[in-house]
Amino acid sequence: MEEIKNEQSRYEQAWSLYDKNKHEEAFKMFCQLAEEGDAESLYTVGLMYQTGDGVKKNMEKAVDYYQKSAELNHAGAQYFLGMCYFNGDGVEEDLAKAAELFQKAADQGDADAQAFLGNCYEFGNGVEENEELARKYYTLAAEQGHAEGMSSLGKLYYLGDGTPRNDLMAYLLLEKSAELGDAIGAYFLGECYVGGWGCRKDKSKAVKWYEMAAEHNIAAAQYGLGRLYYSGEGLAQDYSKAFELFQKAADQNHSKAQSYLGNCYYYGRGVEQNIELSVKYLTLAVEQGDAAAMNDLGDCYEKGIGVEQNISKAIALYLKAMELGEATAKWSLGELFYRGEGLPMDKEEAYRLLKEAADDGCEEAMKFIEENYKDR
């Protein structure tokens, strides 16, 4: 009993040195305790090697200490060792080994491990995809107040991925996680306020949460915030700010941001007009399957703007966009049928497409029908 008390006292002394900013001295004392097989000290030395705190950073040594501590069933060490295997940091990447370690730590109630194990099951990293188990481990983490666990569970309820969609539950979980500083939670909370999912629509509140997530470089949040600046919803319209945000998201390969960036360059909104760059970003978005970009790039090919005119290519893009549910593509095809350009002239087929586009909210199609089908 006296030996245990003495060991605890030495461990507390080490932390006392650390708290006094004597990190190197603390490191040496933790190392002494680690050599005696103390699991907590082995784990702490691993952390210090990983962060370069009190000693030169060395991931291989961090892994070695985590391994020794994990073998003594230390949950924190199992989690951090799992992260090393997951990221290939200090050890060869091994997702199955990572998931195994997360499982051991999760079984001991480690909330970080539970949240990340849920992620493994959601995306099939090191284990077979299993939405039910993903939800189980996210829930266990969320019940401990774990921000990422709450945001991940809230996202499942928001998207209805393997989980019945529940807007109110999603909103409540995302709100809690965002208030704890979780960037993904903040982004999805912004989405809730934009769409009125589980709460009243409030785009000014959406701005607040998008801003938080955008500051953490979440591409979808940068796009969402840029979209609000572009339309002037929830805040004053600012094309320059919208362009800046679209650029940041587009640089992360966000397809809708690339599409909007193409429009900014096309119309000179927030940036000097540049048709060549417009075509570049629209093409990037099209390559990722963005329907709006398909319609806009099709318009470029139809009119020969920034590219060699090619009606056949324009029609192919319009058709693909229409298959994906893009209303403006129906308007574009309807006009071609009406004029008989690249397609047989067929005013009835043109009307059918234009009417569908108008019913889907396409204002250009509504205007075209009013001007050219006055007897309908």
C-alpha positions as CSV (number, residue, x, y, z in Angstrom):
1,M,0.0,0.0,0.0
2,E,2.8,2.4,0.9
3,E,4.5,1.5,-2.4
4,I,1.4,2.5,-4.4
5,K,1.1,5.7,-2.4
6,N,4.7,6.5,-3.1
7,E,4.2,5.8,-6.8
8,Q,1.2,8.1,-6.9
9,S,3.2,10.8,-5.1
10,R,6.0,10.6,-7.7
11,Y,3.4,10.8,-10.5
12,E,1.9,13.9,-8.9
13,Q,5.4,15.3,-8.5
14,A,6.0,14.9,-12.2
15,W,2.8,16.7,-13.0
16,S,3.7,19.4,-10.5
17,L,6.9,20.0,-12.4
18,Y,5.0,20.1,-15.7
19,D,2.5,22.6,-14.3
20,K,5.5,24.8,-13.4
21,N,6.6,24.7,-17.0
22,K,9.5,22.4,-16.2
23,H,8.5,20.1,-18.9
24,E,11.9,18.5,-19.5
25,E,12.3,17.6,-15.8
26,A,8.7,16.3,-15.8
27,F,9.5,14.2,-18.9
28,K,12.4,12.5,-17.2
29,M,10.4,11.7,-14.1
30,F,7.6,10.2,-16.3
31,C,10.2,8.1,-18.1
32,Q,11.4,6.7,-14.7
33,L,7.9,5.7,-13.8
34,A,7.3,4.3,-17.3
35,E,10.4,2.1,-17.0
36,E,8.8,0.7,-13.8
37,G,5.8,-0.4,-15.9
38,D,3.3,2.3,-14.9
39,A,0.6,2.4,-17.6
40,E,-0.4,6.0,-17.1
41,S,3.2,7.2,-17.3
42,L,3.9,5.1,-20.4
43,Y,0.9,6.8,-22.0
44,T,2.0,10.2,-20.9
45,V,5.5,9.7,-22.3
46,G,3.9,8.6,-25.5
47,L,1.9,11.8,-25.6
48,M,5.0,13.9,-24.9
49,Y,6.9,12.2,-27.7
50,Q,4.0,12.7,-30.1
51,T,3.7,16.4,-29.3
52,G,7.3,17.2,-28.8
53,D,6.5,18.5,-25.3
54,G,9.6,18.4,-23.1
55,V,11.4,16.2,-25.6
56,K,12.1,16.2,-29.3
57,K,9.1,14.9,-31.3
58,N,9.5,11.3,-32.3
59,M,6.4,9.4,-33.5
60,E,8.2,6.0,-33.6
61,K,9.0,6.3,-29.9
62,A,5.5,7.6,-29.2
63,V,4.1,4.5,-30.8
64,D,6.4,2.3,-28.7
65,Y,5.2,3.8,-25.5
66,Y,1.6,3.8,-26.5
67,Q,2.0,0.1,-27.4
68,K,3.4,-0.8,-24.0
69,S,0.7,1.2,-22.2
70,A,-2.1,-0.3,-24.4
71,E,-0.8,-3.8,-23.5
72,L,-1.5,-2.9,-19.9
73,N,-5.1,-2.1,-21.0
74,H,-4.8,1.7,-20.8
75,A,-7.8,3.0,-22.8
76,G,-6.3,6.3,-23.8
77,A,-3.2,4.6,-25.1
78,Q,-5.3,2.2,-27.1
79,Y,-7.1,5.1,-28.7
80,F,-4.0,7.1,-29.5
81,L,-2.2,4.0,-30.8
82,G,-5.3,3.3,-32.9
83,M,-5.0,6.8,-34.4
84,C,-1.4,6.2,-35.2
85,Y,-2.3,3.1,-37.1
86,F,-5.3,4.9,-38.7
87,N,-3.1,7.8,-40.0
88,G,0.1,5.8,-40.6
89,D,1.9,8.1,-38.2
90,G,5.0,6.5,-36.7
91,V,3.9,3.1,-37.9
92,E,2.6,1.6,-41.2
93,E,-1.1,2.4,-41.8
94,D,-3.4,-0.5,-40.8
95,L,-7.0,0.4,-40.6
96,A,-8.1,-3.0,-39.3
97,K,-5.5,-2.8,-36.4
98,A,-6.8,0.8,-35.7
99,A,-10.4,-0.4,-35.5
100,E,-9.4,-3.3,-33.2
101,L,-7.7,-0.8,-30.8
102,F,-10.6,1.6,-30.9
103,Q,-12.9,-1.3,-30.0
104,K,-10.7,-2.2,-27.0
105,A,-10.8,1.4,-25.8
106,A,-14.5,1.9,-26.6
107,D,-15.3,-1.2,-24.5
108,Q,-13.7,0.5,-21.6
109,G,-16.0,3.6,-22.1
110,D,-13.4,5.9,-23.8
111,A,-15.6,8.4,-25.6
112,D,-13.0,9.4,-28.2
113,A,-12.6,5.8,-29.2
114,Q,-16.4,5.3,-29.3
115,A,-16.8,8.3,-31.6
116,F,-14.0,7.2,-33.9
117,L,-15.2,3.5,-33.9
118,G,-18.6,4.9,-35.0
119,N,-16.8,6.6,-37.9
120,C,-15.0,3.4,-38.8
121,Y,-18.4,1.6,-39.0
122,E,-20.1,4.4,-40.9
123,F,-17.4,4.6,-43.6
124,G,-16.1,1.0,-43.6
125,N,-12.6,1.9,-42.3
126,G,-11.0,-1.3,-41.1
127,V,-14.4,-3.0,-40.6
128,E,-17.4,-3.7,-42.7
129,E,-19.8,-0.8,-43.1
130,N,-22.5,-1.1,-40.5
131,E,-24.9,1.9,-39.9
132,E,-26.5,0.3,-36.9
133,L,-23.1,-0.1,-35.2
134,A,-22.1,3.4,-36.3
135,R,-25.2,4.8,-34.6
136,K,-24.6,2.6,-31.5
137,Y,-21.1,3.9,-30.9
138,Y,-21.9,7.5,-31.8
139,T,-24.7,7.3,-29.3
140,L,-22.4,6.0,-26.6
141,A,-20.0,8.8,-27.2
142,A,-22.8,11.4,-27.4
143,E,-24.3,10.2,-24.0
144,Q,-20.9,11.2,-22.5
145,G,-21.2,14.7,-23.9
146,H,-18.6,14.0,-26.6
147,A,-18.9,16.8,-29.2
148,E,-17.9,14.7,-32.2
149,G,-20.1,11.9,-31.2
150,M,-23.1,14.3,-31.0
151,S,-22.3,15.9,-34.3
152,S,-21.9,12.5,-36.0
153,L,-25.1,11.2,-34.6
154,G,-26.9,14.4,-35.4
155,K,-25.6,14.1,-39.0
156,L,-27.0,10.6,-39.3
157,Y,-30.5,11.8,-38.1
158,Y,-30.2,14.8,-40.5
159,L,-29.3,12.8,-43.5
160,G,-31.3,9.7,-42.7
161,D,-28.3,7.5,-43.5
162,G,-29.1,4.1,-42.1
163,T,-31.2,5.9,-39.5
164,P,-34.8,7.2,-39.8
165,R,-34.6,10.9,-40.5
166,N,-35.4,12.9,-37.4
167,D,-35.0,16.7,-37.9
168,L,-35.7,17.6,-34.3
169,M,-33.2,15.1,-32.9
170,A,-30.7,16.2,-35.5
171,Y,-31.1,19.8,-34.6
172,L,-30.8,19.3,-30.8
173,L,-27.6,17.1,-31.2
174,L,-26.0,19.4,-33.7
175,E,-26.7,22.5,-31.5
176,K,-25.1,20.9,-28.5
177,S,-22.0,19.8,-30.5
178,A,-21.7,23.2,-32.2
179,E,-21.8,25.0,-28.8
180,L,-18.9,22.7,-27.7
181,G,-16.9,23.9,-30.7
182,D,-17.4,21.0,-33.1
183,A,-17.0,22.4,-36.7
184,I,-18.9,19.6,-38.5
185,G,-21.8,20.1,-36.0
186,A,-21.7,23.9,-36.7
187,Y,-21.9,23.3,-40.4
188,F,-24.9,21.0,-40.2
189,L,-26.5,23.3,-37.7
190,G,-26.2,26.1,-40.3
191,E,-27.9,23.7,-42.8
192,C,-30.8,23.2,-40.3
193,Y,-31.3,27.0,-40.0
194,V,-31.2,27.4,-43.8
195,G,-33.8,24.7,-44.4
196,G,-35.8,25.0,-41.2
197,W,-35.0,21.4,-40.2
198,G,-36.0,20.9,-36.6
199,C,-36.1,24.6,-36.1
200,R,-37.5,27.9,-37.6
201,K,-35.7,29.0,-40.8
202,D,-33.3,31.7,-39.8
203,K,-30.5,32.5,-42.3
204,S,-28.9,35.1,-40.0
205,K,-28.3,32.3,-37.4
206,A,-27.1,30.0,-40.2
207,V,-24.5,32.7,-41.0
208,K,-23.1,32.4,-37.4
209,W,-22.6,28.7,-37.6
210,Y,-21.4,28.6,-41.2
211,E,-18.8,31.2,-40.2
212,M,-17.5,29.0,-37.3
213,A,-17.2,26.0,-39.5
214,A,-15.7,27.9,-42.4
215,E,-13.0,29.2,-40.0
216,H,-12.1,25.5,-39.5
217,N,-11.7,25.1,-43.3
218,I,-14.9,23.0,-43.7
219,A,-15.4,23.3,-47.5
220,A,-19.2,22.8,-47.4
221,A,-19.5,25.6,-44.8
222,Q,-17.4,27.9,-47.0
223,Y,-19.7,27.2,-49.9
224,G,-22.8,27.6,-47.8
225,L,-21.7,30.9,-46.4
226,G,-20.6,32.0,-49.8
227,R,-24.0,31.2,-51.2
228,L,-25.6,33.5,-48.6
229,Y,-23.2,36.3,-49.4
230,Y,-24.0,35.7,-53.1
231,S,-27.8,35.9,-52.7
232,G,-27.7,38.5,-49.8
233,E,-29.8,36.2,-47.5
234,G,-29.2,36.5,-43.8
235,L,-26.6,39.3,-44.4
236,A,-25.8,42.1,-46.8
237,Q,-25.0,40.9,-50.4
238,D,-21.3,40.9,-51.1
239,Y,-20.1,39.3,-54.3
240,S,-16.4,39.8,-53.4
241,K,-16.8,37.9,-50.1
242,A,-18.8,35.2,-51.8
243,F,-16.1,34.8,-54.5
244,E,-13.4,34.5,-51.8
245,L,-15.4,31.8,-50.0
246,F,-16.2,29.9,-53.2
247,Q,-12.5,29.9,-54.1
248,K,-11.5,28.4,-50.7
249,A,-14.1,25.7,-51.1
250,A,-13.3,25.1,-54.7
251,D,-9.6,24.7,-53.8
252,Q,-10.8,21.7,-51.7
253,N,-12.6,20.3,-54.7
254,H,-16.1,21.2,-53.6
255,S,-18.1,20.8,-56.8
256,K,-20.9,23.3,-56.1
257,A,-18.4,25.9,-55.1
258,Q,-16.6,25.3,-58.4
259,S,-19.9,25.8,-60.2
260,Y,-20.6,29.1,-58.4
261,L,-17.0,30.2,-59.0
262,G,-17.5,29.6,-62.7
263,N,-20.5,31.8,-62.5
264,C,-18.6,34.5,-60.7
265,Y,-16.0,34.5,-63.4
266,Y,-18.6,34.4,-66.2
267,Y,-20.5,37.4,-64.9
268,G,-17.7,39.3,-63.2
269,R,-19.3,39.1,-59.8
270,G,-16.8,39.7,-57.1
271,V,-13.9,39.3,-59.5
272,E,-12.9,40.6,-62.9
273,Q,-14.7,38.8,-65.7
274,N,-12.7,35.9,-67.1
275,I,-14.5,33.5,-69.4
276,E,-11.5,31.1,-69.7
277,L,-11.5,30.6,-65.9
278,S,-15.3,30.3,-65.9
279,V,-15.1,27.4,-68.3
280,K,-12.2,25.9,-66.2
281,Y,-14.2,25.8,-63.0
282,L,-17.5,24.8,-64.7
283,T,-15.6,21.9,-66.3
284,L,-14.2,20.8,-62.9
285,A,-17.7,20.9,-61.4
286,V,-19.1,18.9,-64.3
287,E,-16.4,16.2,-63.9
288,Q,-17.8,15.7,-60.4
289,G,-21.3,15.4,-61.6
290,D,-22.7,18.9,-60.7
291,A,-25.9,19.3,-62.6
292,A,-26.1,23.1,-62.5
293,A,-22.6,23.3,-63.9
294,M,-23.6,20.9,-66.7
295,N,-26.3,23.3,-67.8
296,D,-24.0,26.4,-67.6
297,L,-21.2,24.7,-69.5
298,G,-23.8,23.5,-72.0
299,D,-24.8,27.1,-72.5
300,C,-21.1,28.0,-73.2
301,Y,-20.9,25.2,-75.9
302,E,-24.3,26.2,-77.3
303,K,-23.2,29.8,-77.8
304,G,-19.5,29.3,-78.4
305,I,-18.5,31.3,-75.3
306,G,-15.0,30.5,-74.1
307,V,-15.1,27.2,-76.1
308,E,-15.6,26.3,-79.8
309,Q,-19.3,26.2,-80.5
310,N,-20.6,22.6,-80.3
311,I,-24.4,22.2,-80.2
312,S,-24.2,18.4,-79.9
313,K,-22.0,18.7,-76.8
314,A,-24.3,21.3,-75.4
315,I,-27.3,19.0,-75.9
316,A,-25.5,16.1,-74.2
317,L,-24.7,18.3,-71.2
318,Y,-28.3,19.6,-71.0
319,L,-29.7,16.0,-71.2
320,K,-27.3,14.8,-68.4
321,A,-28.2,17.8,-66.2
322,M,-31.9,17.1,-66.8
323,E,-31.5,13.5,-65.8
324,L,-30.0,14.8,-62.5
325,G,-33.1,17.0,-62.0
326,E,-31.7,20.4,-63.1
327,A,-34.8,22.5,-64.0
328,T,-32.8,25.1,-66.1
329,A,-31.6,22.3,-68.4
330,K,-35.3,21.6,-69.3
331,W,-35.6,25.3,-70.2
332,S,-32.4,25.1,-72.3
333,L,-33.5,22.0,-74.2
334,G,-37.0,23.5,-74.6
335,E,-35.6,26.6,-76.3
336,L,-33.6,24.4,-78.7
337,F,-36.7,22.4,-79.6
338,Y,-38.6,25.6,-80.1
339,R,-36.0,27.1,-82.5
340,G,-35.0,23.8,-84.1
341,E,-31.3,24.2,-83.3
342,G,-29.4,20.9,-83.1
343,L,-32.8,19.2,-82.6
344,P,-35.9,18.9,-84.8
345,M,-38.2,21.8,-84.4
346,D,-41.0,20.6,-82.1
347,K,-42.9,23.3,-80.3
348,E,-45.1,20.8,-78.4
349,E,-42.1,19.1,-77.0
350,A,-40.6,22.5,-76.3
351,Y,-43.7,23.5,-74.4
352,R,-43.7,20.3,-72.4
353,L,-40.1,20.8,-71.3
354,L,-40.6,24.5,-70.6
355,K,-43.8,23.8,-68.6
356,E,-41.9,21.2,-66.5
357,A,-39.1,23.7,-65.9
358,A,-41.6,26.5,-65.0
359,D,-43.4,24.1,-62.6
360,D,-40.0,23.4,-61.0
361,G,-39.5,27.2,-60.4
362,C,-37.4,28.2,-63.4
363,E,-38.2,31.8,-63.9
364,E,-36.6,31.9,-67.4
365,A,-39.0,29.1,-68.5
366,M,-42.0,31.0,-67.1
367,K,-41.0,34.1,-69.0
368,F,-40.4,32.2,-72.2
369,I,-43.9,30.6,-72.0
370,E,-45.5,34.0,-71.4
371,E,-43.8,35.5,-74.4
372,N,-44.1,32.6,-76.9
373,Y,-47.2,30.6,-75.8
374,K,-49.7,33.3,-75.2
375,D,-52.6,31.1,-76.2
376,R,-51.8,28.5,-73.5
